[in-house]
């Protein structure tokens, strides 16, 4: 592997190691394919990255599933060859939809479950089990993550992100909403 490719491959791997989106190995495969002049086979990728073919194959499945890598037939070869996606907007749409939106929806579900548990506790005792401050915090959490969910949906569909609404939900010290 040449120095430029090695620098990108290692840099993407290091960035991915802490991202929670791709593994270090997946990012290294993507970097190698992104700079490759032609489609590469699993054997070629494994050799360039000094990895086993089975390891590369497992990681390749994830990259293909996330639309970051595509199979590309090579005339005269029966092996699968791969190329990296170059439409980064589409790739980020996929990542936002599959990874971040799932997390946001988990938070919304947890907030809904907490509200339901509070309603059950209140009706069992015939009184409010929590202070109004607790309910306001839960409402703020729900409003924020619902807006993020809508924003991700807008991004995935190529629509504008509702940034002004988000700024109005995030209070600054002293009780003022952010404004620009």
KAUR-V362864 format. One record per residue. N is the residue number from 1. SS is DSSP state (~ for helix, > for strand, _ for the rest). PHI is phi in whole degrees, -180 to 180 (NA if undefined). D_LAST is the distance of its C-alpha to the last C-alpha in Angstrom with 2 decimals. Layout:
N_SS_PHI_D_LAST ; N_SS_PHI_D_LAST
This chain:
1___NA_47.29 ; 2___-75_46.12 ; 3_~_-63_43.80 ; 4_~_-63_40.70 ; 5_~_-62_41.11 ; 6_~_-60_41.87 ; 7_~_-64_38.75 ; 8_~_-67_36.51 ; 9_~_-58_38.57 ; 10_~_-69_38.46 ; 11_~_-66_34.76 ; 12_~_-65_33.81 ; 13_~_-61_36.28 ; 14_~_-65_34.81 ; 15_~_-64_31.25 ; 16_~_-69_32.59 ; 17_~_-57_34.64 ; 18___-111_31.66 ; 19___-79_29.57 ; 20___77_31.47 ; 21___-103_31.32 ; 22___-115_34.23 ; 23___-80_37.05 ; 24_~_-58_37.75 ; 25_~_-66_40.70 ; 26_~_-62_38.86 ; 27_~_-67_36.26 ; 28_~_-65_39.15 ; 29_~_-63_40.92 ; 30_~_-59_37.88 ; 31_~_-59_37.44 ; 32_~_-61_41.14 ; 33_~_-67_41.13 ; 34_~_-62_38.00 ; 35_~_-93_39.76 ; 36___-68_43.21 ; 37___-74_44.79 ; 38___-143_46.61 ; 39___-58_46.59 ; 40_>_-116_47.90 ; 41_>_-85_50.25 ; 42_~_-59_50.00 ; 43_~_-60_52.82 ; 44_~_-65_51.06 ; 45_~_-64_47.79 ; 46_~_-59_49.79 ; 47_~_-66_51.68 ; 48_~_-62_48.67 ; 49_~_-97_46.84 ; 50___53_50.08 ; 51___-125_49.56 ; 52___-74_51.98 ; 53_~_-62_51.96 ; 54_~_-65_51.64 ; 55_~_-65_48.49 ; 56_~_-63_46.95 ; 57_~_-61_48.05 ; 58_~_-61_46.43 ; 59_~_-69_43.09 ; 60_~_-64_43.41 ; 61_~_-58_43.66 ; 62_~_-66_40.21 ; 63_~_-63_38.73 ; 64_~_-68_40.49 ; 65_~_-61_39.40 ; 66___-87_35.73 ; 67___64_36.24 ; 68___-91_35.53 ; 69_>_-138_39.16 ; 70_>_-125_41.67 ; 71_>_-74_45.44 ; 72___-137_46.87 ; 73___-65_50.63 ; 74___-118_52.50 ; 75___-55_55.71 ; 76___86_58.80 ; 77___-122_57.18 ; 78___-95_57.39 ; 79___-79_54.74 ; 80___-75_51.15 ; 81_>_-122_48.82 ; 82_>_-134_45.05 ; 83_>_-132_42.09 ; 84_>_-84_38.43 ; 85___-67_35.79 ; 86___-117_33.77 ; 87___-89_31.29 ; 88_~_-68_28.59 ; 89_~_-61_26.28 ; 90_~_-66_29.20 ; 91_~_-62_30.05 ; 92_~_-68_26.59 ; 93_~_-59_26.74 ; 94_~_-63_30.05 ; 95_~_-65_28.92 ; 96_~_-61_25.93 ; 97_~_-66_28.28 ; 98_~_-82_31.17 ; 99_~_-103_29.75 ; 100_~_-72_26.29 ; 101_~_-65_26.76 ; 102_~_-62_30.08 ; 103_~_-64_28.60 ; 104_~_-59_25.91 ; 105_~_-69_28.73 ; 106_~_-66_30.85 ; 107_~_-65_28.32 ; 108_~_-61_28.18 ; 109_~_-66_31.98 ; 110_~_-64_32.28 ; 111_~_-64_30.12 ; 112_~_-64_32.30 ; 113_~_-64_35.40 ; 114_~_-64_34.36 ; 115_~_-62_33.85 ; 116_~_-65_37.24 ; 117_~_-65_38.90 ; 118_~_-65_37.59 ; 119_~_-62_38.87 ; 120_~_-65_42.21 ; 121_~_-66_42.46 ; 122_~_-66_41.65 ; 123_~_-71_44.29 ; 124_~_-67_46.85 ; 125_~_-99_46.61 ; 126___73_45.85 ; 127___-155_42.86 ; 128___-76_39.29 ; 129___-84_39.49 ; 130___-128_35.95 ; 131___-74_33.79 ; 132_~_-60_31.06 ; 133_~_-60_28.60 ; 134_~_-62_29.84 ; 135_~_-63_29.34 ; 136_~_-66_25.74 ; 137_~_-62_25.03 ; 138_~_-66_26.73 ; 139_~_-64_24.81 ; 140_~_-63_21.44 ; 141_~_-60_22.84 ; 142_~_-64_24.10 ; 143_~_-62_20.94 ; 144_~_-63_18.90 ; 145_~_-73_21.67 ; 146_~_-66_22.41 ; 147_~_-66_18.91 ; 148_~_-62_19.39 ; 149_~_-59_22.82 ; 150_~_-64_21.54 ; 151_~_-65_19.04 ; 152_~_-64_21.99 ; 153_~_-59_24.08 ; 154_~_-64_21.71 ; 155_~_-60_21.63 ; 156_~_-62_25.41 ; 157___-92_25.92 ; 158___77_23.74 ; 159___-95_21.32 ; 160___-65_17.50 ; 161___-80_15.93 ; 162___-77_14.18 ; 163_~_-63_10.96 ; 164_~_-63_9.10 ; 165_~_-64_12.23 ; 166_~_-65_12.20 ; 167_~_-60_8.92 ; 168_~_-72_10.61 ; 169_~_-87_13.75 ; 170___-99_12.90 ; 171_>_-75_13.35 ; 172___-93_12.55 ; 173___-54_15.65 ; 174___95_16.55 ; 175___86_15.79 ; 176___-87_12.17 ; 177_>_-81_10.08 ; 178___-67_6.97 ; 179___-148_3.76 ; 180___-122_0.00
